[in-house]
């Protein structure tokens, strides 16, 4: 195994890293996936669908183990499993209050199928298990092309669906009263998330999918409240974490997904603590200086000024 040494010359390090085709492919795929995850992640957080996003990755794993029985590429099963799960959840869990129950039921069935497919396969199933922790550094040319096309398609679809999806996400009852097709909007959103999750799995794996799908968007909502700014900030955080994670992983023996997870989690903690501190400071200024007990007693006993 080749060991790469990090130096203090950043330009030289970048040139060394970019001289390898697998790193160039990883950066291209990582960039597309980070943009895709950051954009869809905003609606995942807004619609309280984080559990569904995680479930899609597990359903995709069941699909990946299933297609290996047919000698197909795991990415094809990953997409098929996530999309079928998304359509089922969207059809059975139309409203937010019962969506978690539906996700849990469909997820348990998908995990059962994954266990069955795993027991039926007698060969080497390493390619399917690599999906658990990500495989961005070994992404194939086929997967890279599929990532590019799917990323462009999903982003274009989200742009077309943006206004009705935002309206339906903010207030389901009012949106339904206005005559919006909630079932179609829900299915469209679930499909977009399923595709985004399927490709985000290549970077972080199914076990760490929140690293790109949820944490950047949750962090961005502490920094700004305007939807488009939240999406832009979420994408920027996901890109920064992916790029830096790939760079550090190239010069260290640890996986990319670890660095991405650690970076976005640390940023989330810092932003949340600072935001809470600023809120307390603003609240203290609005309330004014508090009186000491002795000062309050004197003020109560003193006669009013005429």
C-alpha positions as CSV (number, residue, x, y, z in Angstrom):
1,X,0.0,0.0,0.0
2,X,1.4,3.4,-1.0
3,X,1.8,5.9,1.8
4,X,1.6,9.6,0.9
5,X,3.4,12.1,3.1
6,X,1.9,15.5,3.9
7,X,4.1,18.5,3.7
8,X,3.7,22.2,4.5
9,X,3.6,23.1,0.8
10,X,-0.2,23.1,0.1
11,X,0.2,23.6,-3.6
12,X,2.6,20.7,-3.9
13,X,0.3,18.4,-1.9
14,X,-2.7,19.3,-4.0
15,X,-0.7,18.6,-7.2
16,X,0.4,15.2,-5.9
17,X,-3.2,14.3,-4.9
18,X,-4.7,15.5,-8.2
19,X,-2.1,13.5,-10.2
20,X,-4.1,10.3,-9.4
21,X,-7.2,9.6,-11.4
22,X,-9.1,8.0,-8.5
23,X,-8.7,11.2,-6.5
24,X,-9.9,13.3,-9.4
25,X,-13.0,11.0,-9.8
26,X,-13.6,11.2,-6.0
27,X,-13.5,15.0,-6.0
28,X,-15.9,15.3,-8.9
29,X,-18.3,12.8,-7.4
30,X,-17.9,14.3,-4.0
31,X,-18.7,17.7,-5.3
32,X,-21.9,16.6,-7.0
33,X,-23.0,14.6,-4.0
34,X,-22.3,17.4,-1.5
35,X,-24.4,19.9,-3.6
36,X,-27.2,17.3,-3.9
37,X,-27.2,16.4,-0.3
38,X,-27.0,20.0,0.9
39,X,-30.0,21.1,-1.3
40,X,-32.2,18.2,-0.4
41,X,-31.2,18.1,3.2
42,X,-32.9,21.5,3.8
43,X,-36.3,20.0,3.0
44,X,-35.4,16.8,4.9
45,X,-34.9,18.9,8.1
46,X,-37.8,21.2,7.4
47,X,-40.3,18.3,6.8
48,X,-38.9,16.4,9.8
49,X,-37.9,13.5,7.5
50,X,-34.5,12.6,8.9
51,X,-35.6,9.2,9.9
52,X,-36.9,8.6,6.4
53,X,-33.6,9.7,4.9
54,X,-31.7,7.2,7.1
55,X,-34.2,4.5,6.2
56,X,-33.7,5.0,2.5
57,X,-30.0,4.2,3.0
58,X,-30.8,0.9,4.8
59,X,-33.4,0.1,2.1
60,X,-30.8,0.8,-0.5
61,X,-28.4,-1.6,1.2
62,X,-31.1,-4.3,1.0
63,X,-31.4,-3.6,-2.7
64,X,-27.6,-3.7,-3.2
65,X,-27.4,-7.2,-1.6
66,X,-30.3,-8.3,-3.7
67,X,-28.9,-7.3,-7.1
68,X,-25.6,-9.0,-6.3
69,X,-27.5,-12.3,-6.6
70,X,-28.2,-11.2,-10.2
71,X,-24.5,-10.3,-10.8
72,X,-25.4,-6.6,-11.2
73,X,-23.6,-3.6,-9.8
74,X,-24.5,-2.7,-6.2
75,X,-25.2,1.0,-7.1
76,X,-28.1,-0.3,-9.3
77,X,-29.7,-2.1,-6.4
78,X,-29.0,0.8,-4.1
79,X,-31.0,3.1,-6.4
80,X,-33.8,0.5,-6.9
81,X,-34.1,-0.2,-3.1
82,X,-34.2,3.5,-2.2
83,X,-36.7,4.4,-4.9
84,X,-39.1,1.6,-4.1
85,X,-38.9,2.4,-0.4
86,X,-39.6,6.1,-1.2
87,X,-42.6,5.4,-3.3
88,X,-44.0,3.1,-0.6
89,X,-43.5,5.5,2.2
90,X,-44.9,8.4,0.2
91,X,-48.0,6.4,-0.6
92,X,-48.6,5.1,2.9
93,X,-47.4,8.0,5.0
94,X,-48.9,11.1,3.4
95,X,-49.0,13.2,6.6
96,X,-46.1,14.0,8.9
97,X,-47.8,12.8,12.1
98,X,-47.9,9.1,10.9
99,X,-44.9,9.1,8.6
100,X,-42.4,7.8,11.2
101,X,-44.6,4.8,11.9
102,X,-44.8,4.0,8.1
103,X,-41.1,4.4,7.7
104,X,-40.4,2.0,10.6
105,X,-42.7,-0.6,9.1
106,X,-41.2,-0.4,5.6
107,X,-37.7,-0.3,7.0
108,X,-38.1,-3.4,9.1
109,X,-39.4,-5.3,6.0
110,X,-36.4,-4.0,3.9
111,X,-33.9,-5.1,6.6
112,X,-35.5,-8.5,6.6
113,X,-35.1,-8.8,2.8
114,X,-31.5,-7.7,3.1
115,X,-30.8,-10.4,5.7
116,X,-32.5,-13.0,3.4
117,X,-30.4,-11.8,0.3
118,X,-27.3,-11.9,2.4
119,X,-27.9,-15.5,3.5
120,X,-28.7,-16.6,-0.1
121,X,-25.5,-15.3,-1.5
122,X,-22.5,-17.7,-1.1
123,X,-19.8,-15.6,-2.8
124,X,-17.8,-12.6,-1.7
125,X,-20.2,-9.8,-0.7
126,X,-17.5,-7.3,0.2
127,X,-18.8,-4.8,-2.5
128,X,-22.2,-4.7,-0.8
129,X,-20.7,-4.3,2.7
130,X,-18.5,-1.4,1.5
131,X,-21.7,0.6,1.1
132,X,-22.0,0.6,4.9
133,X,-19.0,2.9,5.2
134,X,-18.7,4.6,1.8
135,X,-16.5,3.8,-1.2
136,X,-15.9,7.2,-2.8
137,X,-12.1,6.5,-3.3
138,X,-12.9,3.5,-5.4
139,X,-15.8,4.9,-7.4
140,X,-16.0,3.4,-10.9
141,X,-16.3,5.4,-14.2
142,X,-19.9,4.1,-14.5
143,X,-20.8,5.2,-11.0
144,X,-19.2,8.6,-11.6
145,X,-21.2,9.2,-14.8
146,X,-24.4,8.0,-13.1
147,X,-23.7,10.4,-10.2
148,X,-23.3,13.3,-12.6
149,X,-26.5,12.6,-14.6
150,X,-28.6,11.9,-11.5
151,X,-27.3,14.9,-9.7
152,X,-28.2,17.3,-12.5
153,X,-31.7,15.6,-12.9
154,X,-32.5,15.9,-9.2
155,X,-31.3,19.5,-8.8
156,X,-33.4,20.5,-11.9
157,X,-36.4,18.6,-10.4
158,X,-36.0,20.4,-7.0
159,X,-35.8,23.8,-8.8
160,X,-39.1,23.1,-10.5
161,X,-40.8,21.8,-7.3
162,X,-39.2,24.4,-5.0
163,X,-42.2,26.7,-4.4
164,X,-45.0,24.2,-3.9
165,X,-42.6,21.9,-1.9
166,X,-41.6,24.8,0.4
167,X,-45.3,25.8,0.9
168,X,-46.3,22.2,1.6
169,X,-43.3,21.8,4.0
170,X,-44.1,24.9,6.0
171,X,-47.9,24.2,6.5
172,X,-49.4,20.9,5.2
173,X,-53.0,21.8,6.2
174,X,-53.0,25.2,4.5
175,X,-51.3,23.8,1.4
176,X,-53.8,21.0,1.1
177,X,-56.7,23.5,1.6
178,X,-55.3,25.6,-1.2
179,X,-55.6,22.5,-3.5
180,X,-52.0,21.5,-3.8
181,X,-51.5,17.9,-4.9
182,X,-49.9,16.7,-1.6
183,X,-49.6,13.1,-2.7
184,X,-47.7,14.0,-5.9
185,X,-45.5,16.5,-4.0
186,X,-44.7,14.0,-1.3
187,X,-43.8,11.3,-3.9
188,X,-41.7,13.7,-5.8
189,X,-39.8,14.8,-2.7
190,X,-39.3,11.3,-1.5
191,X,-37.9,10.2,-4.9
192,X,-35.5,13.2,-4.9
193,X,-34.3,12.3,-1.4
194,X,-34.0,8.6,-2.3
195,X,-31.8,9.4,-5.2
196,X,-29.7,11.9,-3.2
197,X,-29.3,9.3,-0.4
198,X,-28.3,6.6,-2.8
199,X,-25.3,8.7,-4.0
200,X,-24.5,10.2,-0.7
201,X,-24.0,6.6,0.6
202,X,-21.0,6.5,-1.8
203,X,-19.3,9.1,0.3
204,X,-20.4,8.5,3.9
205,X,-21.9,5.0,3.8
206,X,-25.4,4.0,5.0
207,X,-24.4,4.2,8.7
208,X,-23.2,7.8,8.5
209,X,-25.7,9.2,6.0
210,X,-26.7,12.1,8.4
211,X,-23.2,13.6,7.9
212,X,-24.2,15.0,4.6
213,X,-28.0,14.8,4.5
214,X,-29.0,16.4,7.9
215,X,-26.1,17.9,9.8
216,X,-25.1,20.7,7.3
217,X,-28.7,21.8,6.9
218,X,-29.4,21.7,10.7
219,X,-26.2,23.8,11.1
220,X,-27.2,26.3,8.4
221,X,-30.6,26.9,10.0
222,X,-28.8,28.4,13.1
223,X,-27.0,30.8,10.8
224,X,-29.8,32.1,8.7
225,X,-33.6,31.7,8.3
226,X,-34.2,32.6,4.6
227,X,-34.8,29.3,2.7
228,X,-32.4,30.0,-0.2
229,X,-29.7,31.2,2.1
230,X,-30.1,28.1,4.3
231,X,-29.8,25.9,1.2
232,X,-26.7,27.8,0.0
233,X,-25.1,27.6,3.4
234,X,-25.9,23.9,3.7
235,X,-24.3,23.2,0.4
236,X,-21.2,25.2,1.3
237,X,-20.8,23.3,4.6
238,X,-21.2,19.9,2.8
239,X,-18.7,20.9,0.1
240,X,-16.1,22.1,2.6
241,X,-16.4,19.0,4.7
242,X,-16.2,16.7,1.6
243,X,-13.3,18.4,0.1
244,X,-11.3,18.7,3.3
245,X,-12.2,15.1,4.2
246,X,-10.9,13.8,0.9
247,X,-7.7,15.8,1.2
248,X,-6.9,14.7,4.7
249,X,-7.9,11.0,4.0
250,X,-5.4,11.0,1.1
251,X,-2.5,11.6,3.5
252,X,-3.8,9.5,6.5
253,X,-4.8,5.9,6.9
254,X,-8.3,6.7,8.1
255,X,-11.6,6.7,6.1
256,X,-13.1,9.8,4.4
257,X,-16.4,9.3,6.1
258,X,-14.8,9.7,9.6
259,X,-13.4,13.1,8.7
260,X,-16.6,14.3,7.1
261,X,-18.6,13.2,10.1
262,X,-16.2,14.7,12.6
263,X,-16.0,18.1,10.8
264,X,-19.7,18.7,10.4
265,X,-20.5,17.5,13.9
266,X,-17.9,19.8,15.4
267,X,-19.2,22.7,13.3
268,X,-22.7,22.0,14.4
269,X,-21.7,22.0,18.1
270,X,-19.8,25.3,17.7
271,X,-22.6,27.0,15.9
272,X,-25.2,25.8,18.3
273,X,-23.2,26.9,21.4
274,X,-22.4,30.4,19.9
275,X,-26.1,30.8,18.8
276,X,-27.3,30.0,22.3
277,X,-24.8,32.4,23.8
278,X,-25.8,35.2,21.5
279,X,-29.5,34.6,22.3
280,X,-28.8,34.9,26.0
281,X,-26.8,38.0,25.5
282,X,-29.6,39.7,23.5
283,X,-32.2,38.6,26.0
284,X,-30.1,40.1,28.9
285,X,-29.9,43.4,27.0
286,X,-33.6,43.5,26.3
287,X,-34.5,42.7,29.9
288,X,-32.1,45.3,31.3
289,X,-29.9,45.1,34.4
290,X,-31.5,43.0,37.2
291,X,-31.9,44.6,40.6
292,X,-30.3,43.2,43.7
293,X,-32.7,42.2,46.4
294,X,-31.6,45.1,48.6
295,X,-32.1,47.6,45.8
296,X,-35.5,46.2,45.1
297,X,-36.5,46.6,48.8
298,X,-35.3,50.2,48.9
299,X,-37.1,51.0,45.7
300,X,-40.3,49.6,47.1
301,X,-40.1,51.5,50.4
302,X,-39.2,54.9,48.9
303,X,-42.0,57.3,48.3
304,X,-43.0,58.0,44.7
305,X,-41.5,61.2,43.1
306,X,-43.9,64.0,42.5
